[in-house]
């Protein structure tokens, strides 16, 4: 049995949409955490289809204690699990640790994921804490002041049901 991937799940459909505006200079940062990282190929494909140059899609580094201490300490908002707390270090690194500034920080809230068990289980939902993690950590960067605005970064966090491909185009229409 071949294991389905996001590419297989979503198929390769031609689009009749108009050519994208010139977005080749836009820099997008994506935290390398949890479900966001496990679906990173989808996000790279999505952004390049929008005209973002692949070299301008930046991921944070691997999770480390140093990353959290330098960039994320004190940014948590509510009592959350350790994996979600780690996200603050990734956000901080993307905001403060880049040589070239970002234009957008993309941190999608992933509600469901594709699964080869579809049809055999009730649903394929993600952990609710992980799903809401991007908004939780965002709040930590807005506590005292708007860190995103101060650094000229647009924060984008779409709610996406990757386990239901027919819904994704409407969910990603930003």
Phi, psi and omega in degrees: 000130179278132181281125181292141175247171178300323180298316179293317183301315184272348179069175179245093182256136176285145181250138177266010183292157178292157180299146183292155174295165179288105180243015187297337181265354180290132178254127182242130176254137180230127178293137182270069185222148167044226184293337179294316180289322181292343178247019187300328179296323177297315183292322177296315178298317179298312182292320178292326175296333177277356178101006177283130178293134182306325180289349178261009174259112188247132175253148174291168180281178178298150179299134176209160178296322180297319179300314180296314182297319184283320189246337190243350185301133178082005182263355178290154183245307180239166178298111180229171182287163182303313180302323179289321177301325180298334181301328183298324176295322179292316177300311181301318179298318180292326181281311189257341189257015181261142176290320176250134185293152177272154172262326185223139169250113181259119180220082185293147173266107186266113184279317181216157180235151176297149178213142176291351178273356182306134184094342179250348178232162183295316180198172181233058183278153177271168177299134183296325179292319179292318180300315182275355181310314180303319179287324177299310183289324176305316180301326178294335178267002177244358186306304185263326179198166181276094182296326180296309180298318180301331182257009178067032183250131174270124179270125181233123182221076181289148175271118189230134176254081182295340177284351178233080189304331181293339180270339188301314181304318179291324180290332182263004175282096187271000000 
